[in-house]
């Protein structure tokens, strides 16, 4: 009798499913930016303060780039030319808000091992997470749009290159980004630091030659009632706030702090939070100086001479030399703008990669991801440039900041919610004072950005 051989049934999978950590609905994914995760060693706790600070120094500078990108320039120029030094207080308050939020972003990444995108995916239902992802991608495209326009304007100012060709050339910077991304994360941090030094140096010169009223500058750091009572001043003030606190920076910072190889213990995490906070706070003070310098230059150059309606980057560049009588002023202005645009390109690329990997658990090749986001930004910029020219690009730059304002609340609220949760953060959860301050800041940002949107579309 013929024996029928039946293949044995497959053995059951004996590996238990990975359980979610306390406070999270889903298990943690692999870290984003895996190629650089924990790639930078840090010294032991017994090392000197400066050695530890140097090891953690870098992510804050990359975050600070978003606070001095081309999207900030138009609002700072408008504020300085119309109202002199009055709105310096708004730049200061916006930066203080940013310092708190970036501290929370760094803490979330260090304590949970999740960036903000992964945290949203692991906490919310899939439909909610998908909505947050789409909104974040729109914000990154809007930020990329500001980089495209800013770089194109800078190339036009420096070399006379038509805006259309400048927009097209910005596509090529993907090759530069990818080249340096393969050289290691410290290399990218060094490039960003170098470009920030260039921007900083350019505006030190601008302030010196513009000869501002230093006492009035100090007075401008004190908030005044007319900032709220004057509707036109309030509108520009909200624009400055919306252009300063960037949503994609929260996703970026919560990921890149994980490039440091820290001890996964409570003391190790406390040390990492401490030095990551020092890093980002000092870097944001540099960003405050750049934004304040743009406003001060506009105030000392234009407001002082009765030019109250200079709100366009091109106009500001054209008027700097005739008003100041310093030939290098307009050239360094354009150099700083180009450096700001290229810096933002580097960090925008990483933010886009982090968001896609975090929300979708999907990895695209870096060149594909970069071309996708840059293509989304280039197409509207190219169409507007061809049809409307310089005036259209200026309006598009403002619109990009309005889009960023719209998305900001959807990044800030989850961040404050997660870092305030004891289930998610354990002993590192926000204390009562930090929690109250963070929710107050969130409420102010939400209310002011809603007002900005209403005024933009219906006012």
MIMAR-737412 format. One record per residue: y, z, x of N, C-alpha, C, O in turn. Coordinates in steps of 0.001 Angstrom, whole numbers, plus 500000, padded with zeros to 6 digits. Layout:
BEGIN
YZXYZXYZXYZX ...
//
This chain:
BEGIN
498808500000500864500000500000500000501233500000500893501349500779501839 502140499105500559503336498941501414504317500094501168504673500419500035 504726500681502266505663501799502152507092501282502115507500500498502971 507839501717501135509241501304500985510126502273501752510189503462501440 510801501748502750511674502597503552513053502679502904513743501671502747 513422503839502550514733504059501925515653504689502957515299505725503520 516822504109503233517721504707504227518173506080503769518457506297502591 518236506992504703518643508353504307520071508376503773520942507620504202 520264509266502832521612509411502266522559509926503348522159510734504186 523799509469503338524749509940504354524972511440504246525042512000503152 525080512068505388525323513512505400526692513827504828527639513082505077 526823514879504088528151515251503565529088515630504697528671516121505746 530351515390504454531359515753505449531462517275505518531912517925504575 531044517817506631531025519272506765532363519840507195532545521057507224 533324518940507539534632519420507956535422519891506748535649519101505831 535841521124506710536617521583505551537968520893505510538526520576506561 538508520654504323539835520043504242540885520947504872540793522174504818 541879520311505466542945521073506113543809521725505038544339521045504160 543943523013505113544722523741504104546202523714504461546582523675505631 547015523736503430548458523795503653548832525188504145548179526171503794 549867525269504945550350526558505418551012527309504261551415526686503279 551127528616504358551788529384503291553199528857503030553978528630503955 553500528672501760554837528215501390554976526707501283556007526212500826 553928525952501708553997524485501669552878523949500784551779524503500766 553155522873500051552150522299499160551143521440499916549996521301499492 551574520865501032550712519940501766550567520402503210551442521092503733 549463520025503860549317520378505281550314519611506131550802518553505737 550605520151507285551589519560508177551048518279508796549890518219509210 551904517245508858551548515993509528551691516151511034552193517162511524 551247515142511750551527515088513185553036514995513371553724514436512516 553563515527514462555022515511514654555566514094514747554881513185515216 556794513914514302557440512612514467557842512436515931557874513396516701 558146511191516296558448510864517698557356511424518621557640512109519603 556098511110518273554967511691519002554980511369520488554474512139521304 555568510216520836555563509820522241556416510737523127556240510772524344 557344511481522504558187512389523298558053513841522852558765514711523355 557149514109521914556988515481521404556549516421522538555598516123523261 557242517550522687556928518567523702556787517959525091555955518396525886 557602516951525379557499516247526664558395516848527739558275516493528912 559294517756527355560230518342528319559902519824528475560003520600527524 559514520197529676559136521582529933560372522476530001561446522059530435 560184523707529562561275524689529650560815525832530538559622526133530587 561732526467531237561346527570532133560914528794531337561213528895530148 560215529723531978559779530947531276560965531825530896562087531612531355 560697532804530057561761533700529574562423534464530714563571534890530594 561707534637531812562264535385532935563265534570533758563940535126534625 563371533277533505564284532414534264565732532760533937566014533456532961 566637532265534762568056532560534553568581531867533305568003530892532825 569693532392532788570320531829531589570628530348531780570369529541530888 571178529987532933571623528609533147570461527642533269570557526497532828 569344528098533875568166527232533944567631526930532553567258525798532249 567599527951531721567099527758530356568062526884529548567633526023528779 569353527113529727570329526306528997570227524835529401570301523955528543 570059524559530694569933523174531154568697522512530551568730521333530198 567603523274530436566368522718529872566544522329528402565984521331527948 567321523116527668567519522843526237568727521939525977568944521506524845 569512521654527016570736520866526838570393519405526603569612518827527358 570962518798525569570734517379525324570701516997523860571484516143523444 569814517603523043569785517246521624571124517439520920571478516656520039 571868518473521299573176518701520673574134517560520914574900517197520021 574108516979522119574976515838522412574596514643521547575468513915521073 573299514441521342572858513321520509573281513515519060573607512556518361 573271514774518617573741515073517257575255514878517164575761514363516167 575978515294518215577444515212518201577940513778518083579053513540517614 577114512818518507577492511404518430577847511006516997578798510261516762 577057511520516039577301511178514642578621511700514115579101511243513077 579223512665514828580486513251514394581684512564515041582828512954514803 581428511547515856582543510807516460582282509303516395582809508546517210 581472508868515430581142507449515335582308506684514698583250507307514209 582261505341514694583395504560514172583796504895512742584943504683512349 582841505422511957583180505773510581584216506882510476584921506976509472 584318507727511504585297508812511485586705508335511829587689508965511441 586801507236512548588084506830513107589123506503512034590280506907512145 588710505773510998589678505340509978590299506532509261591509506557509036 589467507537508893590011508696508172590918509524509077591937510042508620 590558509656510358591397510423511289592735509718511538593781510364511594 592695508400511685593936507636511903594838507731510676596047507927510795 594234507591509491595022507678508249595639509068508101596812509196507748 594857510095508367595372511462508236596504511744509199597492512372508818 596384511290510451597428511540511444598693510765511183599791511303511328 598558509488510793599754508668510584600528509102509341601756509018509324 599834509563508302600515509931507058601040511360507076602149511621506610 600255512279507608600597513698507446600727514442508765600712515673508780 600854513729509856601043514386511138599852515239511526598707514789511480 600134516485511911599074517366512421598452518245511331597579519065511618 598896518077510088598495518992509013596986519042508810596431520113508563 596316517897508912594892517845508591593977518210509763592758518064509677 594579518687510860593742519196511949592855520347511459591720520507511908 593394521141510533592610522271510007591359521778509287590321522438509328 591449520627508632590294520073507915589215519646508912588028519869508677 589629519030510028588657518646511057587974519883511623586765519882511856 588757520944511843588189522193512376587189522801511401586087523181511796 587570522895510122586678523484509111585420522639508963584323523185508849 585559521308508965584399520421508854583434520646510006582219520648509813 583979520837511211583116521068512363582422522423512297581277522555512731 583109523433511756582473524742511585581317524641510588580263525244510789 581522523869509504580430523618508560579263522954509286578106523340509120 579595521948510092578557521190510801577771522080511761576553521946511877 578458522980512442577777523877513390576736524726512679575633524918513190 577081525235511503576130526043510739574931525205510303573787525628510466 575188524019509752574105523185509232573196522684510346571981522610510163 573769522338511501572930521883512613572093523033513177570966522824513626 572646524243513152571856525422513548570645525572512636569539525841513107 570850525400511333569739525521510386568710524415510603567508524656510501 569181523200510902568259522085511140567394522346512366566185522117512345 568033522833513445567278523142514664566263524254514391565127524191514863 566669525258513639565776526380513344564571525922512532563447526357512783 564802525051511566563693524537510751562664523827511630561464524063511498 563137522954512531562216522211513378561446523098514336560246522905514532 562120524067514935561486524944515930560469525877515282559377526070515817 560815526455514140559957527471513522558754526848512819557627527314512991 558983525794512026557904525240511202557153524101511878556052523749511457 557746523516512935557126522339513539557275521100512690556622520088512943 558130521166511682558401520031510806559857519613510967560737520459511122 560109518316510930561498517901510783561842517947509299560967518171508464 563108517737508972563549517878507573562850516881506658562544517205505510 562595515672507150561909514668506328560484515123506008560050515037504859 559758515604507013558406516102506783558410517310505860557530517451505011 559399518181506023559489519368505176559676518973503714559073519576502826 560503517969503460560707517494502080559410516898501527559054517135500373 558712516126502357557454515520501916556413516584501608555665516458500637 556356517633502425555345518667502247555682519650501130554805520377500663 556938519682500697557345520651499670557428520026498285556960520611497308 558017518850498196558266518243496883557112517350496455556273516958497265 557088517035495150556113516076494641556398514696495214557492514443495719 555423513810495136555576512485495737556755511698495146557501511083495907 556953511694493811558114510958493270559449511478493793560340510695494122 559583512806493869560837513383494367561036513018495831562135512650496246 559958513123496613560051512787498037560429511325498227561189510993499136 559901510446497373560229509018497485561705508761497172562348507936497821 562232509468496182563655509320495857564513509774497033565478509105497403 564152510920497621564894511424498775564813510446499948565788510251500673 563649509841500124563481508870501220564388507660501017565067507222501946 564397507116499782565235505944499496566708506269499736567430505476500340 567155507440499261568549507837499465568871507973500946569950507589501397 567925508523501696568152508696503131568209507353503850569022507169504756 567349506413503453567378505080504066568707504379503772569245503677504628 569231504571502559570529503983502209571621504576503093572509503863503563 571547505897503317572540506557504168572460506053505606573491505837506242 571247505863506124571093505365507492571612503940507599572241503577508593 571350503130506577571883501762506573573406501777506540574054500961507196 573984502718505767575450502828505714576012503244507063577051502745507496 575312504168507726575745504595509060575636503431510043576517503228510878 574557502679509937574359501513510802575451500478510543575893499782511457 575875500390509288576949499466508932578234499831509662578943498957510160 578531501128509725579727501578510440579622501255511930580613500891512563 578408501390512489578213501069513901578423499580514163579052499194515148 577889498751513267578032497295513399579504496904513373579982496177514244 580213497396512359581624497026512208582445497572513367583280496862513927 582209498841513734582958499443514836582745498705516147583701498454516881 581489498354516451581198497625517693581810496230517659582339495759518666 581740495569516508582313494223516388583829494257516567584395493385517226 584486495254515988585943495387516145586284495652517610587242495089518140 585488496521518270585740496830519682585599495590520554586417495364521446 584572494787520308584377493551521079585526492570520836585948491848521739 586019492562519601587165491710519277588421492166520005589186491351520521 588624493484520040589820494023520685589776493849522206590805493596522832 588595493983522794588475493921524251588420492493524785589035492177525803 587678491635524087587405490296524631587885489157523725587710487983524052 588487489508522594588943488470521679587811487772520957588007486699520385 586622488368520975585465487757520317585643487822518804585937488892518271 585470486696518093585608486731516629584686487785516017583584488027516508 585158488403514940584374489467514317582983488998513912582011489745514025 582890487755513441581594487230513012580590487242514157579449487673513992 581032486755515336580145486750516494579855488167516976578756488449517453 580831489055516853580614490445517235579536491095516391578699491840516900 579562490804515067578547491342514163577163490823514553576196491584514583 577074489528514850575787488930515225575268489532516532574073489800516661 576162489745517497575747490275518798575194491695518712574381492106519540 575643492435517704575162493815517590573661493874517310573035494914517517 573074492766516839571629492736516620570893492887517951569800493450518006 571507492375519023570832492370520322570719493749520947569915493953521856 571520494702520468571450496022521100570109496700520858569791497699521503 569301496147519908567960496678519707567148496590520991566340497475521277 567356495529521768566614495368523017566996496449524027566145496976524743 568287496770524073568759497811524984568182499165524586567713499925525433 568221499457523286567708500736522791566227500894523130565800501939523620 565451499842522864564015499915523103563697500063524588562760500770524960 564471499403525423564244499488526860564384500929527345563522501442528059 565475501570526951565711502939527421564819503952526715564511505005527273 564398503636525478563524504558524754562174504704525471561532505752525392 561760503659526159560491503698526885560602504411528227559585504636528883 561804504768528651562002505409529950561929506940529878561983507616530906 561807507478528667561735508931528531562948509482527803564029508894527825 562746510622527158563795511162526306564983511667527105566119511582526640 564741512189528296565847512663529130566780511512529508567986511714529652 566232510313529669567053509151530003568004508837528850569187508576529068 567484508864527624568331508608526450569419509672526345570579509351526086 569053510930526545570043512007526486571129511810527546572305512070527291 570734511350528730571709511129529810572658509990529474573851510077529762 572147508924528869572998507791528480574013508241527432575199507919527516 573524508990526446574417509501525402575499510380526018576673510261525668 575105511265526939576079512145527597577117511328528361578307511642528322 576669510277529058577600509426529806578605508733528907579789508660529237 578147508224527776579054507559526840580037508551526221581196508213525979 579571509780525966580474510807525434581556511138526455582714511337526087 581194511197527723582182511446528773583237510344528783584424510623528953 582811509091528600583761507969528549584722508141527375585935507996527530 584168508452526192585013508645524999585989509794525232587180509685524940 585468510886525756586278512078526009587420511749526974588573512102526725 587091511073528070588109510714529065589180509801528501590363509964528799 588766508837527685589736507913527069590747508665526219591938508352526246 590281509658525461591205510349524566592017511430525265593092511801524793 591519511930526369592377512801527184593602511996527625594729512487527565 593375510766528065594482509893528468595400509597527286596622509646527423 594817509289526127595624508963524937596552510128524570597719509922524240 596020511343524631596838512515524276597968512704525284599103512998524909 597648512534526562598668512736527597599821511753527429600987512146527463 599494510470527247600566509458527164601293509502525820602444509074525736 600646510012524764601318510081523458602277511263523370603127511311522481 602140512232524306603059513372524396603258514056523034604365514048522496 602197514644522480602323515273521161603113516576521220603379517117522293 603476517059520044604132518360519909603029519424519902602359519611518887 602841520116521020601698521022521149601794522231520215600769522730519751 602990522698519940603129523812519003602755523372517587602115524113516842 603166522157517232602794521623515918601282521426515822600686521622514763 600668521033516947599210520902516973598544522226516645597637522279515815 598988523293517290598416524611517034598641525025515581597765525614514948 599824524708515067600111525022513665599221524248512714598877524743511640 598839523022513104597984522195512254596576522729512108595859522337511188 596164523623513006594827524208512911594735525275511828593639525705511467 595882525701511310595915526710510237595942525993508887596841525185508653 594986526262507992594954525586506681596233525857505882596768526965505895 596706524819505188597911524948504363597590524643502907596694523847502626 598317525271501969598035525061500544598178523601500107597454523152499219 599117522844500731599341521467500266598150520555500495598059519486499891 597227520972501373596014520169501556595249520073500241594614519055499965 595306521117499436594618521129498148595530520678497015595083520000496089 596812521053497085597719520765495966598238519325495968598622518811494918 598253518672497121598695517281497203597483516368497029596631516316497916 597381515639495897596171514834495633595882513798496721594723513601497086 596918513133497244596687512113498269596191512737499576595317512185500246 596757513890499927596309514579501132594885515092500954594074515029501878 594587515598499761593242516099499476592222514969499580591113515171500075 592595513790499119591682512642499165591310512305500608590138512084500916 592303512265501485592025511977502901591242513122503529590348512893504343 591578514366503150590864515532503685589381515467503339588529515757504179 589077515087502104587674514974501695587004513821502443585828513903502799 587757512754502677587223511647503467586857512089504872585836511672505417 587700512941505458587409513471506800586143514318506765585300514215507655 586008515156505737584811515984505604583568515117505431582543515353506071 583666514109504561582528513232504306582122512436505529580941512148505722 583108512071506369582803511304507576582339512193508716581763511703509687 582582513495508610582246514406509703580812514906509599580049514788510558 580432515461508455579097516023508283578146514909507879578157514471506729 577327514447508809576458513287508590575049513727508162574430514536508853 574537513214507047573205513648506584572085513293507552571169514092507749 572141512101508165571024511706509030570935512591510272569875512677510893 572050513256510644572019514151511797571129515367511562570553515909512506 571015515796510312570178516945509993568706516590510194567933517393510717 568324515386509776566948514915510009566705514744511508565666515144512031 567679514143512184567548513876513621567369515167514420566455515274515237 568242516142514184568240517362514985566964518161514780566422518728515729 566476518206513526565271518992513254564045518417513956563039519108514118 564125517153514373563013516523515083563164516597516595562223516968517297 564343516246517101564469516126518559564467517479519276564245517529520486 564712518578518548564563519888519207563099520139519569562798520987520409 562194519399518932560770519577519211560319518815520465559136518830520805 561253518155521148560899517523522419560716518564523518560175518256524580 561163519793523272561009520858524258559656521548524089559228521839522972 558996521802525209557672522418525208557833523933525243557879524540526313 557917524528524070558189525964523987556906526733523685555916526158523232 556934528031523942555818528901523574555834529104522065556865529451521489 554687528887521430554598529030519975554370530499519595553412530843518903 555275531341520068555263532764519746556629533128519198557578532350519300 556723534315518615558027534717518068559103534781519151560195534256518934 558844535411520327559879535407521371560206533996521870561364533686522149 559179533143521982559414531781522438560288531003521475561179530262521892 560034531172520184560840530477519175562259531037519117563218530289518925 562388532343519283563740532934519271564569532392520432565748532076520270 563943532286521604564657531735522748565068530290522483566187529885522798 564153529516521901564455528107521622565596527973520616566483527137520789 565576528792519571566650528747518569567989529108519207569007528470518939 567975530132520048569212530583520707569834529456521538571024529169521407 569027528820522392569601527825523291569856526491522577570772525757522950 569067526179521571569348524972520782570662525128520029571412524164519876 570943526344519558572197526597518849573390526517519797574422525944519446 573258527090521000574336526985521991574596525520522321575743525078522390 573503524770522525573603523344522853574375522578521787575315521850522104 573981522738520517574627521964519452576061522437519203576933521621518906 576317523748519318577658524269519056578656523764520097579755523336519744 578279523811521378579165523313522428579401521814522264580526521336522413 578331521073521954578458519623521778579378519292520599580157518341520664 579285520081519520580136519825518363581589520194518638582489519647517999 581839521103519570583211521350519996583780520117520699584962519809520544 582948519408521471583378518149522077583701517118520998584690516391521092 582851517067519972583106516139518863584390516510518134585144515634517711 584640517818517988585893518251517369587086517762518180588073517291517616 586997517873519503588097517408520350588349515915520136589502515500520013 587287515101520089587462513653519936588110513334518595589066512561518535 587589513931517508588176513671516188589619514158516111590490513476515572 589855515347516659591217515881516665592131515002517507593292514798517154 591610514473518631592414513622519509592816512324518822593929511835519013 591907511765518019592247510540517270593390510835516302594353510073516215 593274511953515573594321512321514615595631512650515333596703512243514885 595547513389516451596752513760517200597443512523517758598668512414517701 596656511584518301597240510341518828597959509578517721599057509060517926 597325509510516532597958508827515404599224509552514967600228508918514642 599178510886514960600351511660514548601498511491515528602640511270515124 601191511596516838602243511526517859602775510115518047603920509927518458 601935509111517742602338507723517966602971507104516735604009506450516833 602350507303515566602779506607514347603621507487513415604717507095513015 603110508676513071603853509544512151605219509913512731606212509977512007 605256510150514012606492510547514691607558509451514627608755509739514603 607111508194514601608041507057514589608219506454513196608798505377513052 607717507153512168607926506696510797606917505684510307607089505124509224 605864505432511073604806504504510629603741505318509897602771505780510499 603936505485508595603094506401507834601852505752507221600985506452506698 601762504443507278600671503760506576599704503041507511599083502050507126 599579503539508732598607502951509657597257503605509384597041504764509740 596350502864508755595041503427508424593913502531508888592745502817508624 594244501450509574593256500466510004593095500528511520594081500660512246 591856500434511998591590500517513437592290499395514191592836499616515272 592274498195513627592936497067514284594439497296514421595019497050515479 595065497770513339596513498031513387596841499104514414597816498990515157 596013500154514448596255501239515404596195500718516837597019501085517675 595219499865517110595078499302518459596285498452518831596801498549519945 596737497613517893597860496706518165599163497466518402600015497023519171 599311498607517741600583499325517793600659500339518931601747500797519281 599501500697519517599517501736520539600378501353521740601210502144522185 600182500142522268600918499746523476602416499611523231603207500155524002 602842498882522155604290498774521943604985500108521686606127500304522100 604296501028521000604929502309520682604928503236521889605938503877522180 603790503313522600603684504229523738604223503634525030604626504363525937 604229502300525110604677501653526342603690501811527476604060501640528638 602430502135527172601400502284528203600327501237527962599612501296526961 600211500283528868599298499166528669597844499578528561597063498910527884 597465500667529216596065501090529201595688501792527897594503501950527602 596680502214527116596383503003525916595522502230524929594511502744524450 595919500987524620595161500205523638593804499793524193592826499742523447 593727499498525495592460499093526082591458500255526058590300500065525687 591901501458526452591006502608526455590607503004525037589503503503524818 591494502787524083591176503004522669589972502139522277589038502622521635 590000500854522668588911499936522346587638500284523108586540500171522562 587773500708524366586604501118525155585916502311524495584691502345524381 586714503287524061586154504466523396585452504072522103584404504626521770 586024503119521372585418502655520118584071501991520390583101502231519671 584010501153521430582748500489521774581700501512522202580538501407521810 582101502502523005581171503550523439580658504345522248579480504699522194 581544504627521288581138505370520092580122504575519277579142505126518776 580373503266519151579448502419518392578079502345519043577062502438518356 578038502178520361576755502083521062576010503406521063574785503435520947 576743504491521192576115505813521131575451506037519775574325506529519692 576166505669518723575636505856517377574417504980517134573535505339516354 574366503830517803573208502955517684571952503637518206570894503562517581 572070504303519351570922505007519930570383506077518986569186506126518702 571279506927518509570834508028517657570408507542516274569506508116515665 571056506478515774570670505924514481569263505362514501568532505482513518 568876504750515610567523504228515756566491505343515638565501505214514918 566734506436516352565802507559516324565751508195514932564675508549514450 566921508341514283566957508936512938566144508100511956565412508642511128 566274506783512049565508505903511159564011506052511364563248506084510398 563593506143512611562174506322512916561673507663512389560583507738511822 562451508708512571562069510054512122561918510096510607560961510674510092 562854509490509898562835509531508430561631508778507875560965509256506958 561353507596508432560217506821507923558897507528508222558025507592507355 558739508052509422557509508748509769557364510038508949556267510392508516 558490510731508745558435512012508053558126511895506577557252512597506070 558835511014505876558649510889504430557381510131504071556697510494503114 557057509085504821555940508202504459554697508418505305553637507870505004 554821509217506368553716509352507333553290507967507816552102507687507981 554272507120508037554040505723508414554776505435509707555951505772509857 554075504808510638554678504458511922554809502944512021553818502216511964 556038502485512168556294501079512470556571500948513961557013501903514599 556319499789514508556704499556515894558219499700516000558942499224515125 558715500351517060560152500617517158561028499375517005562080499440516370 560604498236517583561444497032517483561507496549516042562535496038515598 560403496710515307560386496273513906561291497165513055562043496681512210 561202498483513294562025499438512556563506499188512843564333499218511931 563832498945514096565227498744514480565796497469513881566914497460513367 565017496389513948565486495119513387565660495216511871566565494606511302 564790495984511230564882496147509774566184496828509380566916496318508532 566484497991509996567706498711509626568955497957510064569951497922509341 568900497352511252570077496612511704570309495372510838571453495002510574 569216494725510394569356493562509508570005493921508184570839493180507664 569603495091507636570195495555506375571699495771506542572471495516505618 572111496235507708573535496499507957574301495220508292575455495059507895 573656494315509021574356493117509493574685492159508348575760491559508328 573767492016507402573963491011506341575252491262505547576075490352505452 575466492470504965576736492670504239577955492578505153578994492059504744 577840493075506387578972493004507313579326491559507623580504491208507700 578314490721507801578546489308508114579181488584506935580108487794507113 578683488852505729579230488195504532580697488580504325581547487723504086 580978489884504421582355490357504213583287489820505297584425489447505013 582801489783506541583623489270507643583962487801507434585098487383507660 582989487026507007583215485591506789584188485343505641585010484429505705 584095486160504587584909485909503389586291486559503485587300485935503157 586329487826503939587575488598503865588208488901505220589370489304505270 587477488720506317588047488960507641588256490438507921587502491287507446 589310490739508715589546492109509185589752493089508038589224494201508070 590512492687507030590795493601505915589508494017505211589338495179504844 588608493062505028587346493361504362586482494315505152585848495199504577 586446494148506484585623495041507297586164496465507263585394497425507282 587484496604507213588071497943507117587674498634505832587346499821505835 587704497884504712587311498461503426585819498782503396585397499776502806 585027497919504044583591498149504098583276499401504919582323500122504622 584075499651505945583911500845506777584125502106505937583376503076506055 585154502080505091585426503223504212584285503398503208583847504517502943 583807502275502652582712502346501681581459502964502301580742503712501637 581196502652503566580017503219504231580103504741504278579084505422504162 581316505282504447581485506737504490581314507356503109580830508482502988 581707506627502069581507507112500699580007507203500393579556508159499763 579241506206500841577794506227500633577165507414501356576274508074500821 577631507681502570577127508841503313577433510135502569576608511047502526 578634510208501982579008511406501225578068511615500047577670512741499748 577715510517499378576829510597498220575478511185498596574909511961497828 574958510832499755573628511278500155573614512676500764572565513317500831 574773513146501207574835514391501964574207515569501238573455516335501841 574499515723499966573985516864499198572463516889499175571856517960499168 571839515696499163570385515615499073569699515988500389568478516137500433 570473516138501447569930516631502718570270518103502912569448518874503408 571484518493502520571943519864502758571184520870501897570754521912502393 571019520567500616570382521528499704568936521842500109568584523019500189 568076520830500370566723521178500835566728521966502139565914522872502318 567642521627503053567703522335504334567991523815504123567307524665504694 568987524131503316569336525537503063568207526230502298567890527391502557 567613525511501362566509526073500567565322526432501459564772527527501344 564925525523502342563757525766503203564014526904504190563175527790504352 565171526878504845565438527894505878565716529265505280565711530266505997 565959529321503972566178530620503315564884531206502757564861532345502291 563803530417502805562528530848502225561727531681503229561429531217504330 561389532887502851560587533750503731559150533255503811558481533457504824 558671532611502756557318532058502772557183530961503829556149530842504486 558238530166503981558189529041504912558582529449506323558008528956507294 559545530334506442560133530653507747559699532008508298559930532294509473 559073532848507468558660534167507942559852535003508372560847535086507652 559759535621509537560826536502510018562081535728510408563134536324510635 561972534393510486563119533575510884563941533096509678564908532354509851 563572533511508470564325533105507278565772533582507382566056534610507997 566668532834506782568090533193506815568310534587506239567758534932505195 569117535379506927569493536687506410570489536554505268570979535456505004 570797537656504584571694537589503419573049536949503733573545536149502941 573653537288504873574966536746505202574895535243505476575710534476504963 573917534824506285573769533396506589573429532618505322573936531518505102 572561533204504488572171532530503251573382532344502331573587531262501781 574175533392502169575357533302501305576357532288501864576934531502501112 576559532308503175577491531362503799576990529934503648577761529028503332 575687529735503878575120528384503800575230527813502386575571526643502216 574942528634501371575051528145499995576509527902499604576804526984498837 577419528721500130578847528496499869579298527177500476579980526384499826 578909526945501732579246525681502394578656524501501633579320523480501452 577403524640501184576758523568500418577527523285499135577751522128498778 577932524356498439578688524176497199580012523474497421580397522603496641 580715523851498491581998523211498811581794521733499123582535520883498630 580784521426499947580513520033500304580174519215499069580679518106498899 579325519753498210578930519033496998580145518787496104580366517666495646 580939519845495856582099519713494958583107518707495498583609517866494751 583408518789496804584406517886497370583910516449497417584683515517497195 582635516263497704582118514902497742582007514288496355582194513081496198 581704515101495349581729514591493968583147514149493608583348513100492996 584130514971494001585535514615493739585887513305494457586541512435493880 585457513170495696585736511950496464585143510730495780585799509694495673 583912510847495319583253509711494667583946509336493360584141508157493064 584316510352492582585004510097491309586328509390491561586661508418490882 587087509888492552588373509283492867588212507873493431589037506999493164 587161507652494204586946506337494807586630505290493755587156504179493805 585772505639492798585317504644491840586119504619490539586163503595489858 586758505749490189587472505801488909588945506171489053589714506044488101 589348506638490264590714507103490432591682505967490667592880506200490829 
//
